[in-house]
Amino acid sequence: MVREISVLELKARRDRGESPLVLDVREEWEVQLASIPGVVHVPMNQVPARLAEFARDAETIVMCHAGGRSMRVAQYLSNQGFTNVANLAGGIAAWSDEVDATVPQY
């Protein structure tokens, strides 16, 4: 079972200077509409081919629009031997609602 992290928890951790890898698996057009600074963008369909770019033991928080695609990717990463994976609950939509209202909703 992949754990979930709230957007408020991620914000608090980033404010404390922590820097987990945040992997945004949305499509390019979605990232153009709304994004969070400092995340790594890899569209969901490219993740399998790009696994070697990421450390399997590094904390990896996967995000998408609302949390569905990112949960599937987080489960996939876990099945591929990634040992510290979490899903960002609510995705960029929750980030806009709860953390930064300047991030556009779509």
N, C-alpha and C positions, 0 to 999 in steps of 0.2 A: 504494500500500500504506500503510495507516494504522499508525503505530508504536504500540507498547504501552509502558506504564509500570507498574512493579510497585507494589504497595501500600507496600512498604518505601521505595521511591524517593519516592513522593508524601508519605509521612510525614516523611521526612528534609527534603524541600524545604519543607514547611509549618513544620517545626521551625526552619528557617533564616529564616523570615519571608517566604518566597515565597508568592504567592497566585494561582496559576492558577485560572481558572474551572473548577470541578468540576461537571459537569452530570449529575445523577442522573435517569435516564430510566425508573425503575421506576414502578409504579402506586402510588397514594396508600396503599393498604392495606399495601404492602410498606415504604414509608417509615415508616408508623406502627409497624411491628414492629421495624425496625432502621434506624438512620441514622448518618451522619457529620456532625458540626457543620460549618457553613460552606459547605455545598454548595447549589446551585440545583436545585430539583426541577421538572422539566418532563416529564410522562409521554410516553413514546415517540410515541404517536399525536398529541400536540400540537406536536411539534417543528416540522413544516413550517409551521404557521400562526404560529409564534412566532420564526421566524428573525431578524426585524428587531430583536429584543431583544438580540442578541448581535453583538459586533464580529467581523468575519470574519478579522481579523489577530491577535486575542487568543489566547493559548494556552488551549485548551479540552480538558479531560480528561473523557471521557464514562464514566459508570459505571452498572452495573445489579447484578443479583444475582450472576451468575457470569462475565459478560463477553461473552455472545453478543449480547444486544440492543444493548448499548452499542457493540459493534464495528459492527453494522449502522448505528446512528445516526452513529457516527464516520465511516464510509465515505460516508454520505449527506451529512454536513456538508462533507466534503472535496470531494465532487462539486458542492456548491453554492458553492464558492469559498472555503471556510474553509481557511486556509493553515497553521495550527498546531494540528492536532487529534491527540489520542492516546486510546487505549482503556485503561481501568484493568483490567489483567489480573487475572482472578479475582473482580473486583467486591467487593461488600460481604461476601461469604463469605470471601474471602481477607483482607480487612481484619480480620474477626473472628478468623480463624485466626492471622494473623501480626503484627497491630498492636495490636488492642484486644479482648481476650477478653470484655469487658463488653458488646460489641455482640452482640445475640442472633443465633443461627443460625436459619434457617427453611427 
